[in-house]
Amino acid sequence: MIVSHPYKPSWPQECEAIRASLSAILGSLALRIDHIGSTSVPGLGAKDVIDIQITVQTLTPNIPAALTTAGYQYYASITHDHVPLGADATPHLWEKQLFQQPPNQRRANIHVRVDGSPNQEYPLQIRAYLRTHPNSAKSVELIKREIAKRHADDMDAYYDIKDPVYDLIWDAALSWQAQLEKPVVQKL
């Protein structure tokens, strides 16, 4: 069942504890470990599940071996993220490995993605955009609450609606980022 919670100030600290554990487990396999998803945006209500992205050079069997040895549940059947409309749909660009927390630990989804791939950049760009655009973040929260209210027991329906909403945000985030990167032209 999907339940949306008001923002919890403890989410960043809870993520940090998981991140430290993952860092110890993976060592140099992890190029970076980021708090992503709605719980990573201050003030944004969300499902009470911490999403973490592990960025790696390449997806190798060493990663599932290390994480499953540490008790993480590996979802070997989930190998790709959805592809936003208009994005390059080349399958290797959207590959991932997905894990959940060990038994009796804080609920978490662990996404492992390749450095520089669009699916690795997608959650980081959305996070940056929502952190600097609080009205957009509040709109996302409202949309997700309404979806959960109507589809709390239907995960497929929830994601069928939520994913295109996030794709809209990604589009806005890409435009916003491009504006930030433009040089400032001084008038003479």
N, C-alpha and C positions, 0 to 999 in steps of 0.2 A: 504494500500500500504506500502511495506517495503522500507524504505529509510535509507541508512547508512550514518552517519555523521562523520566528523573528530572528534577526541577526544576533549571534552570540559572540560577545567579545572574547570568549575563550577559544574560538576557532583557530586563530593564528598560533597560539601557544600549543594547542593540541596538534596542529600540523607540524610544528617545530619538533615535537617529541618523535613523531613518526619519521620526519625527514632525517633526524639524527640517527635513528635506528637503521633506516634504509641506507644511509651513507656508510655506516659501519659494515653493513652486510655486503654492499656492492663495491665499496672502495673505488678504484679508478675506472670501473666499468661505467659509473655515472659521471657524466660531464657536468651536469647540474641537476638539482632537484628543486622543483618549484611548487608552491601552493597555487592551485588553479581553481577554476570553477567559482560558483557563487559564494562559497564560504571564504574565498580569498578577497572579496570586495567589501570593505568596511561599510556597515549599514545595510547590506543587501541580505534579506531573508532568503532561506534556502532549505533544501532537505538537509537533515543533520548528518551529512556524510562528507568527510573531507576528501577532496580530489587532489591528487598529487601527480605531477608529471616528472618522470625521470627521463632526462635527455641523454642519449647514448650515441656513440659513433656509428654503430650498426646493431641490428637486432640479432643476437646470437643465442644459442642454447644455454650459454653460461648464465644468462640473466634468469630464466625460469629455474634453472638448477639451483642457483643461489637463493632465490626468493622462496621456492617451495621447501628447500631445506630449512629455512627460517620459519616455515609455517604458513606462508602466504598461499592463498588459493589462486591457481592459475586457470584462466579461461582460454584454453588453447583454441576453442572454436571462434573466438572473437579476434580477428586478425587485421581488421581495417576500421577506420573511422568513415562516417558518411562523407560524401564529397559535396560541398556547396555548389549550387548552380553557378555555372560560368568558370569554375576552377578547373585546372588541369586534372583530368580524371585518371591519369596514369596510375595504375594500382600501387606500384611500389612507393609512391609519394604519400599514400594514406595508410601504410602498414603500421601496426602497433602490436604490443603485447599488453594484456590486461590482467590485473591481479586484484584480489581483495584481501583485507586484513586477516591475520591469523585468528583462530578461534578465541573468543573472549577478549578481544582487543577492540579499541576504538574503531567504529565503522569508517572505512576508507576505500576509495577506488584508486588504484595505482596504475597509471597509464605510462607505458614505456614507448617513446617515440624517437625517431632519428633526428639528430641535429640538423637544422636548416630545412627540414621537410615542411610543407605547408600545414600538415596536421600538428606539428610541433610548435609552429609559430601561431597558429589559430588561437589556442587558449591564452597565450601570453598577450597577444594583441587585444583580444576581447577584455582581458583583465585590466590592462592598462587603460583602455578606453572607458570602461565602466568606473574605474577608480577616479577618473578625472571628469566624468559626466554623471553626476549624481541623479539628475532627473531621468536619464536613460536607465540607470541602475534601478530606480524606483519603478519605472515602467516595466522592466524585465520582471521584477518581483511581483507586480500586479498580474502580469500575464501568466507567470508560472503558478501563482495561487489559483487563478481562475481555471487553468488547465487541470491542476490537481483536484480542484473541487468537482470538476465534471468527469475526470478520468482517473481518479485515485487508484482504481483497481486495474487499470489497463495501461501497462507500461508502453506498449507499442503506440497507442494513441497519444500518450503524453509526449513521447519523443518525436512522433510524426509532426506534432505541432511545434514543440520547443525547438527542434533543430533548425527549421527555416527562420524562426525568430532570431536565433543566434547568428545565422548566416547574414541576416540584415545588419546586425550589430557588427559583424566582422567587416562587411562592406563599408560601414561608416568608420570603423577603426582604421581600415586601410587608407581611406580618403583623409582622415584626420592625421594619420602618421605621415602621409605624403605632404600635407600642408606644413607639418612641423619641420620636415627635412628641406623645404624650399629655402633658399637663401633670402635674406631680407634685402630688399632693393631700396636704397635710399633715394629720395627725390632730390634733385639738384635745384 
